[in-house]
Amino acid sequence: MRLASVLVLAMPLLAVATTTRDASACGGCFVQQSESTQVTGHRMVFSVSKTESTLWDQFSYSGNPKEFAWVLPIHGKVEIGLSSDALFADLEQISAISVRSPLITCPQPPFCGSRGDSAAGAGGTTTATGTDHGVDILAQEVVGPYETVQLSSKDPKALTAWLENHGYSVPDDVVPVIAAYVKDGFDFLALKLVPGKAVSAMRPVRVTTPGAGAALPLRMVAAGTGAITPITLWVLGEGRYEPKGVPTFEIKPTDIVWDWDSQSSNYARLKSDQFAASDGKAWLVEGAEPVSRYAVEGPLQQLVQYDVKASGYGEGDAAKAQEELTADLAKLVGTLDEGSLWWSRAHGELSRAALASDLGLGAAGEQLAVTRDFEAGKTTGTAPACPSFPPCDEDVGGGSGAGGAWQGAWAGNGSAQPSNPSGGCAIGADGDAGYLTALAGLGLAAFAARRRRR
């Protein structure tokens, strides 16, 4: 049995709505290709307000459910609740990073006429306090499929002994980590699956602490990790937040090179080169921008309303799901000023050395948005050719007159029929540009992993 704080990836497959417009609306035809990026590794969310901070941790475990254990350093007594993978999928879509090729403007086709939360799922909750062999029990309760206990001790040996005596096997390399947290005045939250519960019952957990401080307990995250630990972190707050006390960097559009032949960019390589140059200590600031409360809440509210089971809330019970979601959203955005609400997203490919200290989070010095939507500044390879359009009096199939010729030209070029709300005709796209449309729909219900080239 081992101590674990492991996160799982749950990438959504979102339906993208498309529209078809009249040929007469087309003011020009454009060739553009695109790709989307996806996070890998650990995922966490912080919501930081003037009164409290809440951490969401998404984890999975592939071993025997009896051996699952998770321990988090805390300050004082905290509030524990259940969440859903859907919340992480929602934030992933809101902050989705996309990279596009430069835009090629092609000749305009001829116009020949138009064509046709509450207790967060706590079940059987019990609370007990007291002292047990030098360890103070601050709280003990069952939250959904988990047994939880909040502990405090000034003696790291007593704390380690208590954990081991209660089914938490502490690896040798974690013993000094616990001692360091005890020396710094931390308490601990310990969590494991209720006996008889399966791994499939595991759900993300949120932990709320009074006060506005925010720090990522990287020293404890290091338990059981390899040489490199990927972590993606979202922060919801009143303004832009960023990692403090560590090197950070951004990807510049002018450094991105688009390869027309492979329909991909060097974005991933730019990231890996920067991480390597920093010895795995730097964080990439992937994006940050203001966001409306509805953009965060809307997709989750619709998902619970129309597909309770897929939402991951309430174990299929509609009333319970709405109750759990309400409690989750209250902690995510409920204590934040809507007019100042921002999301910030950072990603690290952290070395063991980078996990030697906890990560502080604070307001960015410059409250400026960080783009997540890139158009490559350079290209390589052979650019796609513009489509050719036959004269209006030629019929190449698909209809008669102008409409048929125009449609046939696109079909013969092997491209999708033009559809561009701005009046352009985007072709050759593999695109992720429809994610804003998808957010308003119910595509969030599908949590199948989507793999895209990058």
N, C-alpha and C positions, 0 to 999 in steps of 0.2 A: 504494500500500500504506500502511496506517496502523496505528499502535499502538492496540490495543483491549483493553478489559477490560469486556466487555458480558455481561449476565446474561439468562437466558431464563426465561420463566414457563411452568411445566408444572403446570397445575391438574388434580387428579384428579376423576374422576367416581366417586363411591362409592355402592355399593348399600346401601340402608337396609332393614333387616328390619322387617316390621310383624307385629303379632299381632291376632287377633280374640278378644274376650272375651264371655262371656255377658252378656245384658242385666241379669241379676240382680246383677252385680258393679258396676254403674254407680251411684255414690253421688251424682252430680251431673253436669251437662253444662256444658262451658265453651267459650266462643268466644275464639279467639286466632289472630293472624296473625304470621308471622315472616319474616325475611329473613336472608341470610348475607352477610358481607363477603368480598372477595377482594383479595389483594395484587396490586399491579402493579409492574413495573419490576425493579430489580436485587434479587437474593436472595443472601444470604450466611449462613453458619452458623459460629459459634465454639464450640468446646469448650475450657473453661479448667479445668485441674486444678493441683495444687500442683507438678507436675513438668514439664508441657508445655502448650502451647496449639496447637490445630489450627484452621485456617480452611478452610472449604469454599466454593468459588466456582462458581456455575452460570452458564455463559455460552453464547452462540450467536453465529454469524457468518453473514451472508447473502451475502457476496461470494465472490470466487474463493478456494478453499481455500489456494492458494499464497500469498495475501496475509494470511492470519490470523496474528496475533502477539499475545502477552500477556506483560506484564512486571509483576512484583510485587516491591516492596521487602521484603527479609528481613534478619534478623540472623544472621550465621554460616551454617553449613551446615544445610540443612533436609531433611526426609524428604518425598518426593512420592508420592502415590498417587492411584488413580482411585476415583471414587464413582459414583453413579447419580442420575438425576432422582427415583427412587422415594424417596430419603432426604428430599428437599425436600418431596415430596408427603406423606410420613409426618408430618413436623413441621408442615406446614400443617394437617393434620387434627387433630393433637393440640392445636394452639393456635387452632383455628378460632373466629372471632369471630361471634357471632350477636346479632341485635337482634329483640326480640319486642314485640308490642303488649301493652297491659295486658290482664289476664284478665277476661272478662265471665262471671259465674256465672249460668247459666240454670236455670229450674225443672227439677226432676228428672223424668224420664219415668216414667210409671206402671209399676209392676211387675205383670205379668200372667202370670208363669211364665217359665221359661227357654226359650231357643231353641238350636236346634242350630248378613479382609484380608492379607493377606500382602503380596506385592509389588504388590498392587492392579492386576493385569492387565499388569504389565510384560512386554513381549515383545521378545526380542532386546536385552536391556539391556546397555549397555556403559558403562564409567566411565573417565573420563580427567581428569587434573589437570595443571596447569602454568601457565605465564605466556605471554600472547600480547599483545605490543605494549602493555605497561603495564596489562594486565588479568589478574588471577589467575583461573584456571578452578578453582573449588572442586570441582565435580562435573559430569559430563556423562553423560546416560543417556536411553534411550528408555523411556517409560512409556505403554503402550497405544498410542494413535494419535499420541502427541506426542513430539517431540524436546525435551528439556529441558537447560538448562545453568545452573549457578549461578556467578555472577560477583562479583568483588570488585575495586575499584580506588579509589585515592585521587585519581585524576585524572578528573573528569567528562567532559572532552573525549575522553580515551582510551576511556572506557566508551561514550560515544555513537558514536565512530568504530567501535568493535568491533561494536556492535549493527548499525550500518548496513552494515558490511562482511560481515555474516553474515545479511543478509536481513531485518533489523528496521528498517523505515523510521521514523525518529523525527520527528514533526511539530515545527515550530519552537517552538510553545507548550509542548511537553513538555521541551525541552532544559533550561530553567531549573529545572523540577521535578526532573529527574534530578540536576542539580547540587546542589540543596538536600538531597536524600536522601543524596548522597555526603558532603556537608559534615556531615550528622548521623550519619555512621558506618554507613549502611546498605549492605548488599550487595544483589544482585538475582537473581531467578529469571526466566529468559526461556524462553518455551515457544511452539512452533509445531507445526502438523500435519506428520507425516512425509510426505515427497513421495509422491504417489499416493493419499493418504487423502482421503476426501470429507468435506464438512461434516457429513454424517449420522453420521459416526463419532465426533463430538465428545461428550465426557462431562464431567461436573463433575470438578474436581480438588480434592484436599485437600493442604494444606501444613502440616506439623507442625514447630514450633519448640520447642527446649528452654526451660523456664522458664514461669512462670505469667502473664506479661504478655499483654495483649490490646489491640490497637489496629487500627482499620480504616484502611487507607491511602487516605484520601479524596483526597489530592493526586494520586495516580496514577489513581484512579478517574475523576477529572475529565477525563482525556484523551478527546477525541472526544465529550463529552457536550453536551447542549443547555443551555437556560436553566434548566431544572428537571430534577433527577435523582432519581427515586423509588428508595429503597432500603429493603428490609425485611430485618431482621437478627434471627436467633435466637441466643441464648447458652445453652449447656448448662453448668451449673456447680454447685458445692456452695453453693446459696443463690441469691438473686435478684441479677441483674446489671442495670446500666443505663448509658446514655451519661453520660460525665463531662465537665465543662467547657463544656457547651452547655445551652441552655434545653430543658426537657422539659414535657410536659403529659399529662393523662389526660382521657378523656371521662367525664362524670358522667351516671348514669342520669336524674337530675332535669332535665338539659338536653335530653334526647332527646324529640322530639315524633313521635308516630306518626300518619300520615295514613291513616285508614281507607279513603278513596276510592282512593288509589293503592297501598295495601298496602305502604307503604315509610316509612322514617324520614328524619330530617334528619342522621343520623350522618355521612354523607359531607360534608355542608356544614359541620358543626361542625369536622371535620378540616381542610378546606380553609381555613376562616376563621382557624383558629389558625396554620396554616402561613403564610398571607399576613401575619398580624399580626406574625409573627416575622421577616419578610423571608426566609423559607425557611431559617432556621437552627435551628428547634426540632425536636425528635423527639417523636413520640407514643409513649408507653409503652402498647402495645396489650394487654398481658396478661403475667402471670407467676404461676406456681404450682408446687408440688411435683409430681413425676411419678415413677412407678415405672419401673424399668429395663425391665420387660416391656412396658409401654405403648409404649416407643420401639422395642424390638427385635422384639416379637411380630409385628406386621404385615409387617415386612420379611422375617423368617424364613419366615413362611407364604408370602409371595409368591415367594421363591426356591425353596421346596419344591414349590409347586404350579404355578407359571408362570414358569419360568426366563427365557424370552425377554422377557416383559413387565417383569421386574424390572430389566432394564438392567445386571445384573451378569453377568460371565463370558462374554459374547458367545454365549449359548445353551448353553454347556457347564455342566452341573449341578455338577460337582465344582469347577470354576473359579469359578462364581458363588458357591458357599458359601464358598470361600476368600477371595474378594474382599469379600463381605459381612462375614465374621468380622473381617477387617482393618479395614474401615470402622467397625464397631461398637466395636472395641477402642479406636479413637481418639475416637469420639463419647462413649461412656459408660464405657469399660473402666477408665479411671484415676480415675473419680469415685466417691466414697462413695455407695452406693445409698440409704442412709438420709437423705442430704442433697441428693439430686438435684432440681434445679429446671430448668424452661425459662423463659426471659424473651424477650419479643418486642417490638421497637421498629420504628417506621416513620418515615421522613423524606421530605419532598418538598423536596429540598435545592437551594438556589440556587447559582450559581457562587461567590458569596462564602463560602458554608458549606463549600465544598470546598477552601478555601485552607489548611486545617489538618487533620491526621489526627484521627480520633475515638478517644478513650480510653474503655475500658470498665472498670468496677469494681463492687464489691459495693454494693448499695443501702444507704443509711443505715438504712432501716427494712425489715426482712425480712418484709414483709407481701405477701400475694397481691394481684394486680391483676386484677379481674374481666374476663372476656372474653365474658360472657353477660349481655346487658342486657335489661331490661324497661322500655319507655318510661315516663317519668314524666308525660307530657302527651299529649293527643290532639287531632286536628282531623278534620273531615269527619264522615260519617255512619257510625256503628258498625253492624256487621252485626246483624241481628235474631236472637233465639233461635228455635230450631225449635219448632213447635207439635206436640203429640202428641194424636191422636184417642183416644177412650175405648177401653178394652180389648176391648169387644164389637164394634168396627168392624174390618173387614178392608179395608185399602187396597192390598193386593197384596204380593207378596214372601213370602207364607206365610199361615198362618191364626192367628187369635187374637191374643194380645199380640205375639208375635214379628213377625207380618206387619205389624200396624199400626205397631209401633215402627220397623221397617225402612223402611216406606213413608214415614213422617214425615220421616226423614232424607233419603231419596231426593228427596222433594218439595221439600225445602228447598235442594236443589242442593249439599249438603255431603257430605263423605266420611262413611262409616259410622264410628261412634265406636270409638275404640281408644285406651285410656289406661291404662298399667300401674298408675297410682295409683288407679284407680277412677273417674276423670273421663272425660268424653267430649269430646275435643278436636275441634273442627270448624273449617272455613274456614282451615286451616293450610297454609302453603306450605313447611313447616318444614325446618329444618336440625337439629332436635332429635335426629335419629337418628344423629348422627356418632359417638357413643360405641359404638353397636351396630356401626356400619360398621367401626370400627377393629379389631374382633375378627374381621372377615371378610376376604374376599379382594378387596373392591372396589377396593383400591389398585392393582389390576392395570390399571385403565383410566385412561389419562392424558389423556383428551379434556378440553378446557376446558369448564368449566361456568359459564355466565353466569347470575347471579341479580340480581334487582332489589335496590337498596339505597336 
